[in-house]
Amino acid sequence: DDSKLQHAVTLLQESFSKCLNDRTEFQPDAAFSEDGSKKAGVLYIVNQLFAMYFALNTLRLCKNLVRPVETRKLHQHGRAGDLVTYRYYVGRLYMFEDQYDMAETHLEYALKHCHKDALTNKKAILRNLVPVKLLRGRFPTLALLQKYQLHEFIPLVESIYNGNLRAFNDGLTKYQDLFIRRGIYLLLEKCKTVCYRNLLKRFHHVLESKPHLSLLELEKAFKWLGVPMDLDEVECILANLIYRGYIRGYISHTKHVLVLSKKDPFPTTAVILSKAK
């Protein structure tokens, strides 16, 4: 019931304010005590509010928690469970704000410091970390996905890696409702860009690394893959890939060809990441 959840939010917001503004000096490593600073409980309350804000879809309110906590560096001290939970929610927040480098940093911290036996929590973290890494050109192993029963990502990972556009679309459609509920569908949709890049790389290899790729031939290739598009759409995709740094080259509109750079036409992940930031 949203009304009860909203009432709980109001109570916790009051608790957050009183704990944050407690004048007793905060000793990060001190044992909990009635005489100690109430700031010791701030991170736990913040995590509860994060969970409620996400449930109520009021993510804009999260910033009202992040600023005062990080200004006072309260996110750097506390119980391991509270620190991991805080990083998990902040990572998800950055993910929804399209700040994927920061999202990856926080979610990786949460995964690394999560208790080794907390498999359910690790699975929750990976549900968000895997899509972020995919967009940034980093692929999880099949063993990892199977260990945490993240089978819904397997067809996407394989299709992106192989540049199989048809399989990517099929995988995205198959688990569409699940991805929408988790709030990662649009992020995974963006991963199609990496799939396009790897498809072009395979196409380039088949043509024995010729520096010129015919747009007409690419149009036929997309049609064969079950993704028909006209020449303007092909040019739009290529222009986007060039702009993002996924491929190096330029489009000759008069000759309808993609002219690839002689030096590293398909940059490594590190190059792509440096341009994407």
HELIX and SHEET records of a PDB file:
HELIX    1   1 ASP A    2  LEU A   20  1                                  19    
HELIX    2   2 LYS A   38  GLY A   41  5                                   4    
HELIX    3   3 VAL A   42  LEU A   56  1                                  15    
HELIX    4   4 LEU A   59  CYS A   62  5                                   4    
HELIX    5   5 LYS A   63  THR A   71  1                                   9    
HELIX    6   6 LEU A   74  GLN A   76  5                                   3    
HELIX    7   7 ALA A   80  PHE A   96  1                                  17    
HELIX    8   8 TYR A  100  HIS A  113  1                                  14    
HELIX    9   9 LEU A  119  LEU A  135  1                                  17    
HELIX   10  10 LEU A  142  LYS A  147  1                                   6    
HELIX   11  11 HIS A  151  PHE A  153  5                                   3    
HELIX   12  12 ILE A  154  ASN A  162  1                                   9    
HELIX   13  13 LEU A  165  LYS A  174  1                                  10    
HELIX   14  14 GLN A  176  ARG A  182  1                                   7    
HELIX   15  15 TYR A  185  LYS A  190  1                                   6    
HELIX   16  16 LYS A  192  VAL A  206  1                                  15    
HELIX   17  17 LEU A  215  TRP A  224  1                                  10    
HELIX   18  18 LEU A  231  ARG A  244  1                                  14    
HELIX   19  19 THR A  269  ALA A  276  1                                   8    
SHEET    1   A 3 HIS A 212  SER A 214  0                                        
SHEET    2   A 3 VAL A 257  LEU A 260 -1                                        
SHEET    3   A 3 GLY A 249  SER A 252 -1                                        
END                                                                             
